[in-house]
């Protein structure tokens, strides 16, 4: 590689001096991460259609077991990764911005053994304590143990993704997410079909093999990341050879630094799992105390909000998570350079993009709750309404996820932890009265209020600390809110009108309604934002291609 090419490669990785270039970086990175996250989430929801049906009359029980298993598994993933992949992305970006690529490479290699050790420890821990965390339900033990196998591989895979993100190269992370999901789903669908339909096995065995799919998915994700690393190895080596080599950082200092930076990532990441775990371990006893419902009935209601609704709502929440993954390394670069103005503008751009995407996504999902739920789960009156309420709370979940990452990207770790704790405390206070009063709706609303409070407090802190352009932000927010509400009314009218003439229990009709409602709503929102030039202000030059595609002047 020539000297000019090396210099060009370095410049691509360094923060740009102008706002448009920084915005383009964010949009490109967000596009990759959003695409990977959205497609993997959609696949993770689509498989439910056949999987759910193959369990027949045991479908809600199977889904309840599956959901409980994955909730605990999510907690152990946090233990196994310990927030280190995100911290590595942040620190690699930090050292790259100082032209110390060699240090970032060394940090990645030294952390790999640590992650493998954490994975083995977490897998063994989950395997052995499975009987004690099963809440007296022996069906959960083999489910937890099948999930423990994936914990050996997940930390290494997550670390590799963090390394690429540190170079602001989001494609490997995004594509590996998709490959991981495809392999996992293929295994679980084939295994479930053979067990339930070919061999007429018990639904518990079907769930065990469904959760075992996580192990095979992780293998697929790692293979793809290894391929990308080998493909880019020469480029990494060239950048490392061109390092300034001014900083002298020992291996011990690197590991200590990463662990210190990982602590807030651990806590903030684990907080969403804590919300879900609190639902899992309190919903049943509260309902048994205040109602006469059977255990199967309570489990079925739990599956409606914690499993069915949550799986679909997380599709749009993943949009915010994708933006957060892109924002962290960008913000880290600005802070490293001491660019206060660049940091302020980057946060403002990120918030604008968040509201531009998340407001219509959240309201749109609420508007199409009925046909969407029917498509994936069949008609269930209570499930549809819980899903609609959950869709509204997605905005709060997304804002919390985004702002927690923003605060960590600008090294305000203690503030991120402080406001995360505030949200969790609010959730704890509201959980019992709301569950007693609203049953299955209660935990959903308590989570929404808790995360909304955390997110708003974080935005307030960032405003005062970095002097965000509040007038600009409020103007965009108000415009996007009005357009989203117009879109919401249009979609709701389409769903209601078609519901009067089409069979609302039919999956085929649900697909037809979704195509017309989503297509109509998306066009209305795009037309409004393009016609008023709001999209141009947020998306930059990318709005031009949309304008030509939709013939909007």
C-alpha positions as CSV (number, residue, x, y, z in Angstrom):
1,X,0.0,0.0,0.0
2,X,1.4,3.4,-1.0
3,X,2.0,6.2,1.4
4,X,-0.8,8.2,-0.1
5,X,-3.2,5.3,0.4
6,X,-2.1,4.9,4.0
7,X,-2.7,8.6,4.6
8,X,-6.1,8.3,3.0
9,X,-7.0,5.3,5.2
10,X,-6.0,7.3,8.3
11,X,-8.1,10.3,7.3
12,X,-11.1,8.1,6.8
13,X,-10.8,7.0,10.4
14,X,-10.2,10.4,12.0
15,X,-13.0,12.7,13.0
16,X,-13.8,15.1,10.3
17,X,-13.5,18.8,10.9
18,X,-16.9,19.8,9.5
19,X,-20.3,19.0,10.7
20,X,-21.6,17.5,7.3
21,X,-18.8,14.9,7.3
22,X,-19.5,13.9,10.9
23,X,-23.1,13.7,10.1
24,X,-22.4,11.5,7.0
25,X,-20.3,9.2,9.2
26,X,-23.2,8.9,11.7
27,X,-25.8,8.3,8.9
28,X,-23.6,5.7,7.2
29,X,-22.8,3.8,10.4
30,X,-26.4,4.0,11.6
31,X,-27.6,2.7,8.2
32,X,-25.4,-0.4,8.5
33,X,-26.2,-1.1,12.2
34,X,-29.9,-0.3,11.6
35,X,-30.1,-2.6,8.6
36,X,-28.4,-5.5,10.4
37,X,-30.4,-5.0,13.6
38,X,-33.7,-4.5,11.9
39,X,-33.3,-7.5,9.6
40,X,-32.2,-9.8,12.4
41,X,-35.1,-8.6,14.6
42,X,-37.6,-9.1,11.8
43,X,-36.3,-12.6,11.2
44,X,-36.5,-13.1,15.0
45,X,-40.1,-12.2,14.8
46,X,-41.1,-13.9,11.5
47,X,-40.0,-17.4,12.7
48,X,-42.7,-17.1,15.4
49,X,-45.4,-17.7,12.8
50,X,-44.5,-21.3,12.0
51,X,-42.8,-22.0,15.4
52,X,-45.8,-20.8,17.4
53,X,-48.2,-22.9,15.3
54,X,-46.2,-26.1,15.6
55,X,-46.7,-26.2,19.4
56,X,-50.5,-26.3,18.9
57,X,-52.5,-25.9,22.1
58,X,-49.2,-25.6,24.1
59,X,-48.0,-22.5,22.2
60,X,-48.5,-20.0,25.0
61,X,-46.8,-22.4,27.6
62,X,-43.9,-23.0,25.2
63,X,-43.5,-19.3,24.6
64,X,-43.6,-18.5,28.3
65,X,-40.8,-21.1,28.9
66,X,-38.8,-19.7,26.0
67,X,-39.2,-16.1,27.2
68,X,-38.2,-16.9,30.7
69,X,-35.1,-18.8,29.5
70,X,-34.0,-15.9,27.3
71,X,-34.6,-13.3,30.0
72,X,-32.1,-15.0,32.3
73,X,-29.8,-15.8,29.4
74,X,-29.7,-12.1,28.6
75,X,-28.5,-11.4,32.1
76,X,-25.8,-13.9,31.8
77,X,-24.7,-12.4,28.5
78,X,-24.1,-9.2,30.3
79,X,-22.0,-11.1,32.9
80,X,-20.1,-12.9,30.2
81,X,-19.3,-9.8,28.2
82,X,-19.1,-7.5,31.2
83,X,-19.6,-4.4,29.0
84,X,-16.1,-4.9,27.6
85,X,-16.9,-5.0,23.8
86,X,-18.5,-1.5,24.0
87,X,-15.6,-0.3,26.1
88,X,-13.2,-1.7,23.6
89,X,-15.0,0.1,20.7
90,X,-14.8,3.3,22.7
91,X,-11.1,2.9,23.6
92,X,-10.0,1.7,20.1
93,X,-11.7,4.8,18.6
94,X,-9.9,6.9,21.3
95,X,-6.5,5.6,20.4
96,X,-7.1,5.7,16.6
97,X,-8.0,9.4,16.9
98,X,-4.5,9.9,18.5
99,X,-2.9,7.9,15.6
100,X,-2.0,5.1,18.0
101,X,-3.4,2.2,16.0
102,X,-0.8,-0.2,17.5
103,X,-2.2,0.4,21.0
104,X,-5.8,-0.3,19.9
105,X,-4.7,-3.6,18.1
106,X,-2.8,-4.7,21.2
107,X,-5.8,-3.9,23.4
108,X,-8.0,-6.1,21.3
109,X,-5.6,-9.0,21.4
110,X,-5.0,-8.9,25.1
111,X,-8.7,-8.6,25.8
112,X,-9.6,-11.7,23.8
113,X,-8.3,-14.2,26.4
114,X,-10.2,-12.3,29.1
115,X,-13.4,-12.6,27.1
116,X,-13.0,-16.3,26.5
117,X,-12.4,-16.9,30.3
118,X,-15.5,-14.8,31.2
119,X,-17.6,-16.9,28.7
120,X,-16.5,-20.2,30.1
121,X,-17.1,-19.0,33.7
122,X,-20.6,-17.7,32.9
123,X,-21.5,-20.8,31.0
124,X,-20.5,-23.0,33.9
125,X,-22.2,-20.8,36.4
126,X,-25.6,-20.9,34.5
127,X,-25.3,-24.6,34.1
128,X,-24.8,-25.4,37.8
129,X,-27.3,-22.9,39.3
130,X,-30.1,-23.7,36.8
131,X,-32.1,-25.8,39.4
132,X,-31.9,-22.9,41.9
133,X,-33.2,-20.2,39.6
134,X,-36.0,-22.2,38.0
135,X,-38.6,-21.0,40.5
136,X,-39.5,-24.6,41.3
137,X,-40.3,-25.3,37.6
138,X,-38.2,-28.4,36.5
139,X,-39.0,-27.6,32.9
140,X,-36.7,-24.6,33.0
141,X,-33.5,-26.5,34.0
142,X,-32.7,-28.0,30.6
143,X,-33.6,-24.8,28.9
144,X,-31.1,-22.8,31.0
145,X,-28.4,-25.4,30.4
146,X,-29.0,-25.4,26.6
147,X,-28.5,-21.6,26.6
148,X,-25.4,-21.9,28.7
149,X,-23.4,-23.4,25.8
150,X,-23.8,-20.2,23.7
151,X,-22.2,-18.2,26.6
152,X,-18.8,-19.7,25.8
153,X,-18.8,-18.1,22.3
154,X,-20.9,-14.9,22.7
155,X,-18.2,-12.8,24.5
156,X,-15.6,-13.4,21.9
157,X,-18.0,-12.6,19.1
158,X,-19.1,-9.4,20.9
159,X,-15.5,-8.3,21.4
160,X,-14.8,-8.7,17.7
161,X,-17.8,-6.6,16.8
162,X,-16.6,-3.9,19.3
163,X,-13.2,-3.9,17.6
164,X,-14.7,-3.2,14.2
165,X,-17.0,-0.5,15.6
166,X,-13.9,1.2,17.1
167,X,-12.7,1.7,13.5
168,X,-16.3,3.0,12.7
169,X,-16.6,0.0,10.4
170,X,-20.2,-1.1,11.1
171,X,-20.7,-3.6,8.2
172,X,-19.0,-6.6,9.9
173,X,-21.0,-6.1,13.1
174,X,-24.3,-5.7,11.2
175,X,-23.8,-8.6,8.8
176,X,-22.6,-10.9,11.6
177,X,-25.8,-10.1,13.5
178,X,-27.8,-11.2,10.5
179,X,-25.8,-14.4,10.0
180,X,-26.1,-15.3,13.7
181,X,-29.8,-14.8,13.6
182,X,-30.3,-16.8,10.3
183,X,-28.3,-19.8,11.6
184,X,-30.1,-19.7,14.9
185,X,-33.5,-19.6,13.4
186,X,-32.8,-22.3,10.8
187,X,-31.6,-24.7,13.5
188,X,-34.5,-24.0,15.8
189,X,-37.2,-24.3,13.1
190,X,-35.8,-27.5,11.7
191,X,-35.4,-29.0,15.2
192,X,-38.9,-27.9,16.4
193,X,-40.6,-29.2,13.2
194,X,-38.9,-32.6,13.6
195,X,-39.7,-32.9,17.3
196,X,-43.3,-31.6,17.2
197,X,-44.5,-32.7,13.7
198,X,-42.4,-35.6,12.6
199,X,-41.7,-37.4,15.9
200,X,-44.8,-36.0,17.9
201,X,-42.5,-35.1,20.8
202,X,-43.3,-33.1,23.9
203,X,-43.3,-29.3,23.7
204,X,-40.7,-29.0,26.4
205,X,-38.1,-30.8,24.2
206,X,-39.1,-28.5,21.4
207,X,-38.3,-25.4,23.5
208,X,-35.0,-26.9,24.7
209,X,-33.8,-27.3,21.1
210,X,-35.2,-23.9,20.2
211,X,-32.9,-22.3,22.8
212,X,-30.0,-24.4,21.8
213,X,-30.1,-22.6,18.4
214,X,-28.3,-19.7,20.1
215,X,-25.1,-21.8,20.3
216,X,-25.2,-22.6,16.6
217,X,-26.0,-19.0,15.7
218,X,-22.9,-17.8,17.7
219,X,-20.8,-20.2,15.6
220,X,-22.1,-18.6,12.4
221,X,-21.5,-15.1,13.7
222,X,-17.9,-15.8,14.7
223,X,-17.0,-17.5,11.4
224,X,-18.2,-14.4,9.5
225,X,-16.2,-12.0,11.8
226,X,-13.1,-14.1,11.4
227,X,-13.5,-13.8,7.6
228,X,-13.8,-10.0,7.8
229,X,-10.8,-9.8,10.1
230,X,-8.6,-11.8,7.7
231,X,-9.9,-9.9,4.8
232,X,-8.9,-6.5,6.4
233,X,-5.8,-7.7,8.2
234,X,-3.4,-6.1,5.8
235,X,-5.1,-2.8,6.2
236,X,-5.0,-3.1,10.0
237,X,-1.3,-4.0,9.8
238,X,-0.5,-1.0,7.6
239,X,-2.3,1.4,10.0
240,X,-0.6,-0.1,13.0
241,X,2.8,0.3,11.3
242,X,2.1,4.0,10.6
243,X,1.2,4.6,14.3
244,X,2.8,7.6,16.1
245,X,4.0,5.2,18.9
246,X,4.3,8.2,21.3
247,X,2.1,6.7,24.0
248,X,3.6,4.0,26.3
249,X,0.8,1.9,27.7
250,X,1.5,-1.4,29.4
251,X,-0.7,-4.5,28.9
252,X,-1.8,-4.3,32.5
253,X,-2.8,-0.6,32.1
254,X,-4.8,-1.4,28.9
255,X,-6.8,-4.2,30.6
256,X,-7.3,-2.0,33.7
257,X,-8.5,0.9,31.5
258,X,-10.9,-1.3,29.6
259,X,-12.4,-2.8,32.7
260,X,-12.8,0.7,34.2
261,X,-14.6,1.9,31.1
262,X,-16.7,-1.3,30.9
263,X,-18.3,-0.8,34.4
264,X,-21.0,1.7,33.2
265,X,-21.6,-0.3,30.1
266,X,-22.3,-3.3,32.3
267,X,-24.7,-1.5,34.5
268,X,-26.6,0.3,31.8
269,X,-26.8,-2.8,29.5
270,X,-27.9,-5.0,32.4
271,X,-30.6,-2.5,33.4
272,X,-33.0,-3.5,30.5
273,X,-32.6,-7.1,31.5
274,X,-33.3,-6.1,35.2
275,X,-36.5,-4.6,34.0
276,X,-37.5,-7.9,32.4
277,X,-36.2,-10.0,35.2
278,X,-38.2,-8.0,37.7
279,X,-41.3,-8.7,35.6
280,X,-40.5,-12.4,35.5
281,X,-40.0,-12.8,39.2
282,X,-42.8,-10.5,40.5
283,X,-45.6,-10.9,38.0
284,X,-46.6,-14.4,39.0
285,X,-46.5,-13.9,42.8
286,X,-48.4,-10.6,42.5
287,X,-51.1,-12.1,40.3
288,X,-51.4,-15.2,42.5
289,X,-51.9,-12.9,45.5
290,X,-54.6,-10.6,44.1
291,X,-56.4,-12.9,41.6
292,X,-57.8,-16.4,41.4
293,X,-56.1,-17.1,38.1
294,X,-54.4,-20.5,37.6
295,X,-50.7,-20.7,37.1
296,X,-51.1,-21.6,33.4
297,X,-53.4,-18.5,33.0
298,X,-50.8,-16.2,34.6
299,X,-48.0,-17.7,32.5
300,X,-50.1,-17.1,29.4
301,X,-50.7,-13.5,30.3
302,X,-47.0,-13.1,31.1
303,X,-46.2,-14.5,27.6
304,X,-48.4,-11.9,26.0
305,X,-46.5,-8.9,27.3
306,X,-43.0,-10.3,28.0
307,X,-42.8,-12.6,25.0
308,X,-45.2,-11.8,22.2
309,X,-45.4,-8.0,22.5
310,X,-41.8,-7.5,23.6
311,X,-40.4,-9.4,20.6
312,X,-42.1,-7.2,18.1
313,X,-41.6,-3.9,20.0
314,X,-37.8,-4.6,20.2
315,X,-37.7,-4.4,16.4
316,X,-38.2,-0.7,16.6
317,X,-36.2,-0.3,19.8
318,X,-33.2,-1.8,18.0
319,X,-33.3,1.3,15.8
320,X,-32.2,3.4,18.8
321,X,-29.7,0.7,19.8
322,X,-28.2,0.9,16.3
323,X,-27.8,4.7,16.5
324,X,-26.2,4.3,20.0
325,X,-23.6,1.9,18.6
326,X,-22.7,4.4,16.0
327,X,-22.7,7.4,18.3
328,X,-20.2,6.0,20.9
329,X,-17.0,5.9,18.8
330,X,-17.9,9.2,17.1
331,X,-18.4,11.0,20.4
332,X,-15.3,9.4,21.8
333,X,-13.2,11.0,19.0
334,X,-14.7,14.4,19.5
335,X,-14.0,14.3,23.3
336,X,-10.5,13.0,22.7
337,X,-9.8,16.0,20.4
338,X,-11.4,18.4,22.9
339,X,-13.9,19.5,20.3
340,X,-16.8,20.8,22.4
341,X,-18.7,22.2,19.4
342,X,-18.3,19.0,17.5
343,X,-19.5,17.0,20.5
344,X,-22.5,19.3,20.9
345,X,-23.5,19.1,17.2
346,X,-23.0,15.3,17.2
347,X,-25.4,14.8,20.1
348,X,-27.9,17.2,18.5
349,X,-27.7,15.3,15.2
350,X,-28.1,12.0,17.0
351,X,-31.2,13.2,18.8
352,X,-32.7,14.6,15.7
353,X,-32.2,11.3,13.8
354,X,-33.7,9.4,16.8
355,X,-36.9,11.4,16.8
356,X,-37.1,11.4,13.0
357,X,-37.1,7.6,13.0
358,X,-38.5,6.5,16.3
359,X,-41.6,8.7,16.6
360,X,-43.2,7.4,13.4
361,X,-42.0,3.9,14.1
362,X,-43.5,3.8,17.5
363,X,-46.9,5.4,16.6
364,X,-47.0,3.3,13.4
365,X,-46.6,0.0,15.2
366,X,-49.3,1.0,17.7
367,X,-51.7,1.8,14.8
368,X,-51.1,-1.6,13.1
369,X,-51.1,-3.6,16.3
370,X,-54.1,-5.7,15.4
371,X,-53.1,-7.0,11.9
372,X,-49.4,-7.3,13.1
373,X,-50.4,-9.4,16.1
374,X,-52.7,-11.5,14.0
375,X,-50.0,-12.2,11.5
376,X,-47.5,-13.4,14.0
377,X,-49.6,-14.9,16.8
378,X,-53.2,-15.2,15.6
379,X,-56.1,-13.2,17.0
380,X,-55.9,-12.5,20.7
381,X,-57.9,-9.6,22.0
382,X,-55.8,-9.0,25.2
383,X,-52.5,-9.6,23.3
384,X,-53.4,-7.0,20.7
385,X,-54.1,-4.3,23.2
386,X,-51.0,-5.1,25.3
387,X,-49.0,-4.9,22.1
388,X,-50.5,-1.5,21.3
389,X,-49.5,-0.1,24.7
390,X,-46.1,-1.7,24.4
391,X,-45.5,0.1,21.1
392,X,-46.0,3.5,22.7
393,X,-43.4,2.7,25.4
394,X,-40.9,1.8,22.7
395,X,-40.1,5.5,22.4
396,X,-39.2,5.7,26.1
397,X,-37.1,2.5,25.9
398,X,-35.3,3.8,22.8
399,X,-34.5,7.3,24.3
400,X,-33.1,5.7,27.4
401,X,-30.9,3.3,25.4
402,X,-29.6,6.1,23.2
403,X,-29.0,8.7,25.9
404,X,-27.2,6.2,28.2
405,X,-24.8,5.4,25.3
406,X,-24.4,9.1,24.5
407,X,-23.4,9.8,28.1
408,X,-20.9,7.0,28.1
409,X,-19.5,8.2,24.7
410,X,-18.7,11.6,26.3
411,X,-17.2,9.9,29.4
412,X,-20.1,10.9,31.8
413,X,-20.3,7.3,33.1
414,X,-21.4,8.2,36.7
415,X,-24.3,10.3,35.4
416,X,-25.4,7.5,33.1
417,X,-25.5,5.1,36.1
418,X,-27.2,7.6,38.4
419,X,-30.1,8.2,36.1
420,X,-30.4,4.5,35.2
421,X,-30.8,3.8,38.9
422,X,-33.5,6.5,39.1
423,X,-35.5,4.7,36.4
424,X,-35.1,1.3,38.0
425,X,-36.3,2.7,41.4
426,X,-39.4,4.2,39.7
427,X,-40.1,0.9,38.1
428,X,-39.8,-0.9,41.5
429,X,-42.2,1.6,43.1
430,X,-44.8,1.4,40.4
431,X,-44.6,-2.4,39.7
432,X,-47.0,-3.7,42.4
433,X,-49.7,-1.0,42.2
434,X,-49.9,-1.0,38.4
435,X,-49.9,-4.8,38.2
436,X,-52.6,-5.1,40.8
437,X,-54.7,-2.4,39.0
438,X,-53.9,-3.3,35.3
439,X,-52.7,-6.9,35.4
440,X,-50.7,-7.6,32.2
441,X,-50.6,-3.9,31.2
442,X,-49.0,-2.9,34.5
443,X,-45.4,-4.1,34.1
444,X,-45.3,-2.6,30.5
445,X,-46.5,0.8,31.7
446,X,-44.1,0.7,34.8
447,X,-41.2,0.0,32.5
448,X,-42.2,2.8,30.1
449,X,-42.5,5.3,32.9
450,X,-39.1,4.3,34.5
451,X,-37.2,4.4,31.2
452,X,-38.9,7.7,30.2
453,X,-37.8,9.4,33.4
454,X,-34.2,8.1,32.9
455,X,-34.1,9.3,29.3
456,X,-35.5,12.7,30.0
457,X,-33.1,13.3,32.9
458,X,-30.2,12.3,30.6
459,X,-31.3,14.7,27.9
460,X,-31.7,17.5,30.5
461,X,-28.1,16.9,31.8
462,X,-26.6,16.9,28.2
463,X,-28.5,20.1,27.4
464,X,-26.9,21.9,30.4
465,X,-23.5,20.3,30.1
466,X,-22.9,20.7,26.4
467,X,-25.3,23.6,25.5
468,X,-27.4,21.8,23.0
469,X,-29.2,23.9,20.4
470,X,-32.6,23.5,22.1
471,X,-34.4,25.8,19.6
472,X,-33.3,23.7,16.7
473,X,-34.0,20.4,18.5
474,X,-37.5,21.5,19.6
475,X,-38.3,22.8,16.1
476,X,-37.4,19.4,14.5
477,X,-39.2,17.5,17.3
478,X,-42.4,19.5,16.9
479,X,-42.3,19.1,13.1
480,X,-41.7,15.4,13.3
481,X,-44.3,14.9,15.9
482,X,-47.0,16.6,13.8
483,X,-46.0,14.6,10.7
484,X,-46.0,11.4,12.8
485,X,-49.5,12.1,14.2
486,X,-50.8,12.7,10.7
487,X,-49.3,9.5,9.6
488,X,-50.7,7.7,12.6
489,X,-54.3,9.0,11.8
490,X,-53.9,7.8,8.2
491,X,-52.7,4.3,9.2
492,X,-55.4,4.0,11.9
493,X,-58.1,4.9,9.4
494,X,-56.8,2.4,6.9
495,X,-56.7,-0.4,9.5
496,X,-60.1,0.5,10.9
497,X,-61.7,0.8,7.4
498,X,-60.3,-2.5,6.1
499,X,-61.3,-4.2,9.3
500,X,-64.9,-3.4,8.5
501,X,-64.9,-5.3,5.2
502,X,-62.1,-8.0,5.7
503,X,-61.9,-10.9,8.0
504,X,-59.9,-9.7,11.0
505,X,-59.0,-13.2,12.2
506,X,-57.3,-14.2,8.9
507,X,-53.5,-14.1,8.6
508,X,-53.8,-13.6,4.8
509,X,-56.0,-10.6,5.3
510,X,-53.7,-9.3,8.0
511,X,-50.8,-9.3,5.5
512,X,-53.0,-7.3,3.0
513,X,-54.0,-4.8,5.7
514,X,-50.3,-4.4,6.8
515,X,-49.1,-3.8,3.2
516,X,-51.7,-1.1,2.6
517,X,-51.5,0.5,6.0
518,X,-47.7,0.5,6.3
519,X,-47.2,1.5,2.7
520,X,-49.7,4.3,3.0
521,X,-48.3,5.6,6.3
522,X,-44.7,5.5,5.1
523,X,-45.6,7.4,1.9
524,X,-47.5,10.1,3.8
525,X,-44.7,10.6,6.3
526,X,-42.0,10.6,3.6
527,X,-44.0,13.0,1.5
528,X,-44.5,15.4,4.4
529,X,-40.9,15.4,5.5
530,X,-39.6,15.8,2.0
531,X,-42.0,18.5,0.9
532,X,-41.2,20.6,4.0
533,X,-37.5,19.9,3.6
534,X,-37.3,18.5,7.2
535,X,-35.8,15.3,5.8
536,X,-33.0,17.3,4.1
537,X,-32.1,19.0,7.4
538,X,-31.7,15.6,9.1
539,X,-30.6,13.2,6.4
540,X,-28.6,15.6,4.3
541,X,-27.9,14.6,0.7
542,X,-29.6,11.2,1.2
543,X,-32.9,13.0,1.1
544,X,-32.3,13.8,-2.5
545,X,-32.5,10.2,-3.6
546,X,-35.7,9.7,-1.7
547,X,-37.1,12.8,-3.3
548,X,-36.4,11.5,-6.8
549,X,-37.8,8.1,-6.0
550,X,-41.1,9.5,-4.7
551,X,-41.2,12.3,-7.3
552,X,-41.5,15.0,-4.6
553,X,-40.4,18.5,-5.6
